[in-house]
């Protein structure tokens, strides 16, 4: 989840300033969940899982990729667990500095198209017209771009229109970690430009159309499902939280290398957690809620390594 958000943010460099299930046949590492891990929280606020081995405990907070602006959530449990913690482990992050901007802009041509968008979008013309209207855009909006380019820009416009904050809840977690004097560090750091180059240069026409359709479906469905998932997350309803729309994830999973990036992010998180388990005491870790409970996901792998995993209901 978070790795896909990294790429989405990085791909935004190539554009001008400005959750349904994934499609059948897509390689989706998070398609299936471990039902025994999908348990609602007993404590106030979002759900926590616990990983322990006797002298070390890591409290795992499952988060969403973005929250609606103003979405309140109870941080009491988080603050309690930050007291005395030796670290806060955040999801892997991508690095794209100002020095990457020329290379990113050079890729814009790969997202351009001389063919009218309706023509290149094929059977998506009706969905495209509806999405433009939903976003208050004119009939020529997103013209001159390929399906992938149009999908990337439309996704950004949609998130702005419904006031989804991709920096939350991690920004709040980071602020509270600093307040409690706990150092926060990502599980891994990736260079963004190689991911951008692969996704943009090597994506197929079919992948571009899958991406565009995923964004169109999310725009046309409206923000109700995403907001409901955020409210469920805030009250510790895990099943409700993971039931949110995944259409934008479907878009990114269609691109070259993205399913492998998803798996790499999970593997890097598992390695970071396993290393932390060698330090006595307790720590806090943050990861995408669906990535935590997925079959073959973080908690599934930590349990396979012999660590004790407790659910939010315990």
N, C-alpha and C positions, 0 to 999 in steps of 0.2 A: 504494500500500500504506500508506505512512505517513500520507497525507492521510485515508485511511479510519480509521486508528487515532485520528487527531485527533477525528473526528466521534464515534466510538464512545465515547471518553473524555468528550467533552462531553455526549453524550446521557445518560450515567450520572447527570448532575445532575438529570434529570427523574424518576428512579426513587427509591424509598425506599432507605435504607441497606441495606443488606443484610448438509480443505482439498481433495479432489475438485475438479472443474472447476465453473465457474459455469454456471448454468442456461441452456439454449438460448434464444436470443432476447434475453438481457441484453446491454447495451452494456458490454463488458468491454475496456478499453484494453490490458490485459495478457494477453489470451487467447493470443496467439501470440508466440513468441520467435524471435530470430535465432540459428539453430543454431551459426553460427561463433563466437558469443560465449559459448556454454555449454561452457566448457572448465574442467577440473579444475585446481586450483592445483599448482604445482611446489614452492612454498615452504611451510613449516609454517603451520598455522592456516587461517583462512578465506581465501576467494579475493579477490584484488585485480586490478583492471584499471588501465591507465595511459593517461592522456590527455596528449599532448605536442604542442609546436609549435616546438621548437628551443631556446628559452631558458626555457621554463616546463614543469613536469611536475606533473600532479595525479594522485595515487594514490587510486583509487576503491575503497573497501571496501563490498562488498555485504552487507547485513545482513537478518535476519529481523525480523518485527514483534514477536516475543516469544521468550524462551528459557525452557525449564524451569528452575526454581530449582535452583541448584547446577551448571548446565551449564558445564563448564570449556572454555576455548579458549585457544589459544596467542596471547598478545599481543606476542610478540617482534618480529614484522615491523611491527606498528603502532607500537611504541615507537621502533624504528629510524627509521621514516618521520616520526615527530613531531619528531625532532631537527632543528632548523633550519627547520622548516616555518613559512611565514608566515601560515597560517590552517588551521582545521578547519571545513569547510563541512558543516553538518548538514541533514537534511531539513527542509522547511517545517514550522512548528509552529502550533498554534492557541492563541489566548489566550481563556480564560474565567475571569474573576476573580470575587471574592466579590460584586461589584456586579451580576453577571449572574444570581445565584442567584434573586432574586425572579421575573425573567422566565422562567427555566428552570422553576421550580416552577409558574408559571402555565400552562405547556404540558402539565403532567401530565394535565390533563383530556382532552387529545387522545389520550392513550395509555390512557385508561380505557374500559371497556366494560361495559354492563349484561348483555350476552349471555354465557352461560357460555362459557368458553374452548374447551371441546370442540366446542361448536356453531359458534363463529366460526372454529375451526380446520378445520372440515370433515373432509376425509379424512386429516387429520394426527393424529387422536385416538390411534391406536395408537402412533405415534412419540412423541407427547406423554407418554403413560403410561409408556413405556419410559424416556424421558429423566428424568422425575420420579423414577423408581425408581433410575436410575443416579446421580442427584445426592443420593439419600437424602431426597427431598422427599415430603410427603404428597400425597394426591389433590387437595387444594384449593390447592396451591401455584400461584401466578401467576394465581389467579382474580381477576376484577375488572379485568383488563388486556386490552387489545386484542392481537392477534397480534404487532404490532410491539413493544408494551410488554413483553409476556411474553418475546419473543425477546431484547430488550436485557438484561433482568434475568437471564435464564437464561444468556446468554453470560458475564456477569460471574460468576455462581455457578460456572459450569463452569471458567473460568480460575482461580478461587480453588481449586477442588477438585483440579485437576491441577497447581497451583502453577506456572502460567505467569506470568512476569514481563514485563509490557509495557514496563517501563523498561529492560530489557536487550536488546541489548548497549550501547545508547547511553549509559547511565549510566556504564559502565566506560570507554567511549571519552572521555566528558567528564572523568572523573577523571584519566585519563592525560594528556589535553591540558593540564589545569591543572598536573599534575606537571612537564610539559616546558615550561611557560610559553607555550603556544600558545593564542591566543584562538579559541574556538569560536563560530560564529554560524550561525543557521538561514538557509537559502536565501531564505526568505520567512516572513512572519508573517500569519496570517489571524485575523479576529475570528470566534469560534466561534458566537456567538448567532444571527447571520443564517443560518448553516448549519443549526443546530438548528431554527429556525423553519420553514425551507423543508422540511426532511425530515419534521418532525412534522405540520405543518399540511397539507401538500399531498400526502402519500403516499396511494396508493390502497389499497384492500382487498387487491388482488392483490399489491402490493409488500409489505404487511405479512405476507401468507402466505408469500411467497418468503423473506422475512427469517426468519420463524419456522422454516420448514422447513430453511433453511441451518444455523441454530443447532442444531436437533434432530438433523440428520444428523451434525454434528460431535460433539455430546454422545454420541450413540448409537454412533458409531464408536470412541470412546475415544481416549486420548492417544497410542497407540502410533505413529501416523503422524506426528504433530507432533514427538514425541520423536526419531523416526528422522530427520526432516528437520533437526532441530537438531544431531544428531550429524554428519550429512552436512555441514552448513554449517561446523561446527567443524573438520572435516578438509579443507575446501576442495573438497568434492564438489558442484559447482554443480548438476548435474542432480538429485542427490538432495535438495538444499536446496529447489529450486523445485518438487519433486514433492509437497511437504507439502499438507495440506488447505487449501482456499480457500473453505470453506462460509460462514464468517462474512463474507468479502469478498463472496460472492454476496448475502448479506443486505443489506449496505450499498449495493452497486451497484444494487439494485432501487429505492432511494429517490431522490426527485427531486434532481437536480443533482450526484449523487455521481460519475458517470462524467466529467462536466465538471470537477469538482474534482480528480479523478485526473489529467486531462490538464493542468490548470492547474498542479498541483504539479510535474509533469514539466517543463513549460515554464519555470517559475520556477527549477527546479534547473539547467536548461540555461543560462538567462541568468546565474545566479550563477557557474557554472563558466566560461562564456565571459568574464565580467568578470574572474575570477581569472586567466585565462590572459594578461591584460595585465601581470601582475606577474612579473618574472623570479624564478626560484627554484623551490621546490616547495611544494605544499600537500597536505593530506589531505582527502578528501571522503567522506561516508557517505550511502548511499542503499539503498533496498530492493533486494534482489538480483534479484527478478523484474522490477522496474521498470528496472533497468539493462539487462537482456538482452532486454527485450520489443521486438517490432517497433514502431518508432516511439518507443521509449523513450529514456532519457537517452543511452546510448552510441551508439545508432543516429543520433540527432539531432546529437550532437557530431561524429561521423564525417562526416555530411552537411555540416557547416559547415567542413570541411576540416582538422580536427584529426586527428592520428594516434592511433588507439586500439589498444592492445595488450591481449592476453588474459592470464588467469592462467597459461596454459601457456607463455608466452614469457619 
